[in-house]
Amino acid sequence: MNKNDAKKLIQKLRDDINYHNYQYYIENNPVISDYEYDMLLKKLEALETQYPDLITSDSPTQRIGGEPLKGFKTVEHKIPMLSLDNAYSYDELREFDERIKKNITDVQYICEPKIDGASIALIYENGVFIRGATRGDGIKGDDITSNLRTIRSIPLRLQGSDLQNAEVRGEVYFPISSFKKFNKEQEKKGEQVFANPRNAAAGSLRQLDPRIVASRPLDTFLYYISYSEKDFKSQEKALETLRTAGFRVNPLIKKASDIEEAISYCKTLETKRETLDYEIDGVVLKVNSFAQQRELGSTIKHPRWAIAFKFTAKQATTRLKDIVIQVGRTGTLTPVAILQPVQVGGVTVSRATLHNFDELKRKDIRIGDMVLVERSGDVIPQVVKSISEKRTGEEKARAIPRKCPVCESDVIRTLDEVAVRCPNKQCPARLKWRIEYFASRDAMDIDHLGGQTIDKLIEKGLVDTIADLYSLTEKELLTLEGFKEKSVRNLLDSIKKSKQQGLARLIYGLGIRHVGKYASQLLAVQYHSIDELAKKTAEELTQIHGLGDKTAEAIATFFATEENIELINKLKDIGIRTKETKKEGRLTGKKFVFTGTLPSMSRPDASDLVMKNGGMVASAIGKDIDYVIVGADPGSKYEKAKKLGLTILDENEFKKVVGES
Ligand code: IVH
């Protein structure tokens, strides 16, 4: 190929990749597989290697830049980043509205979720991303361009011509679901854990090595154009412009025609708070018209045209009664605070995580302290700090245990001394986790097998592996405290029933790292038997649409471990279904997505119906989805489904399709 052709092809590949990137990260609607996407990128990389002088900074191959930085440059914001005035009650919002109406009439508000992340300012020149900074003190911030470039929802080149030379602002956040997984992984590795998703986002942006940032699932919402060549009439138009330029704009933003409508938005959003995968700590109300905004102006600290309504804080103080040690699935010892029960954001909290012994020491938290407790998102409550002013001198520090509190093995500590772990692979604590996971609702769904029962079974030496569950006898169970004939029969029945749960649930229940519900279904549909799956190499596994490298690697490792093969063989001997006759149900090959609350069915029951009939349940909307089942209060998936013209059904229609009506 001559250079001219290469140049054309490079441009075409970049456009294609940018388009697919947008579909994936902004629209949440991938139209090609991860594999196909990777192939496009590889092709582009190859061409750019051949013609290095054709590489430009906005090429999708250039997200992760070279070497780690020594430190961040300080940069001055062209326009100071003001913070917002706060309101803590609806009456304060009404007062805000009164103040505005002194100067102007006929005001509409744009109501936006207040994202609890790290704020950023991005500068584009001729449509190309050239600089990104943290808020800092509002006047000066850190230049974190190379970190921001790794975030896929930040376009390196803008679409269309409305924004060319501009500064835009928004928030970087760490999705709550990923945050939980991330912290667990960090804990396992003995690395830094973060107190909440906001700290995780801010902490990630402060990494000096962009490769580390690239490995974290950071995401963004943009909400403000601080300058541009073009004038916009309103916040509504500005948001629309951001969206068409390729930024992610929050889908829950709404216009309110007066303050009462804005207040009811606040109320509704507060009830939705727990269902979102990102943290919000309130609602930002903005006067919609930019002419009106200019008229209102700003004080030195805040704009007069906006206000942040803060949700009730999810913090409280209480007494820390004890610090107990919990042993996790991989043997990590974690200190856990036992609290005087206290209401935090409407939930009674009596336990909170203290993460690790390092943190315990750093925060100097002692038994008997009064402590500040926080609940963020639906993340486990945590102890923020001790209130040392309230100390009496009776408080006691908790030393790092030398022995595992469960099996009494000598503990080991990693070099950096963050993680303390029990080295005993047979430790009952680990076994307990494994059994709980195996029996959980989404796995083998064994009713009547809760944590306390598992404890008792292990204590009595009745189970050493998952497989032992299936040889439990009535006589043995009757020796457990609190077990009567009826409860024994119930438990034995549900254990027996679980044998028929099928391959997807079994795979999920094995607790292979990175293998969630959807991956388990994919694997079951693809390979039809656990033996077939066990034979696959990581490479072969990556060929399956939707499976990432890490997952494939983890599966291969799992089946390369002798203990695990032994377990599988035992499960087969017991008669657990490890094969899936190619399900020729009425839904074979059909993919479903659920959104919203169904009137009479729970999500797991509805998913089960689909799977029993040979269908699959996916979590994201894409062109390949056959049916979208919509209940009350559907999320953005509904909008996407409509846009794509997918088949949308309500519960009744769904029942007809699965043959249940
Ligand atoms: S508007 C001049 N909108 O809240 C307008 N801010 O104290 C500046 N934030 O520093 C901000 N979500 O980090 C705006 N939808 C939203 C927001 C938002 C979160 C943060 C932002 C800002 C702070 C205000």
Boltz pocket constraint, residues with backbone or C-beta under 6 A from the ligand:
constraints:
  - pocket:
      binder: B
      contacts: [[A, 82], [A, 83], [A, 84], [A, 85], [A, 112], [A, 113], [A, 114], [A, 115], [A, 116], [A, 117], [A, 118], [A, 119], [A, 135], [A, 170], [A, 171], [A, 223], [A, 224], [A, 284], [A, 303], [A, 306], [A, 308]]
      max_distance: 6.0
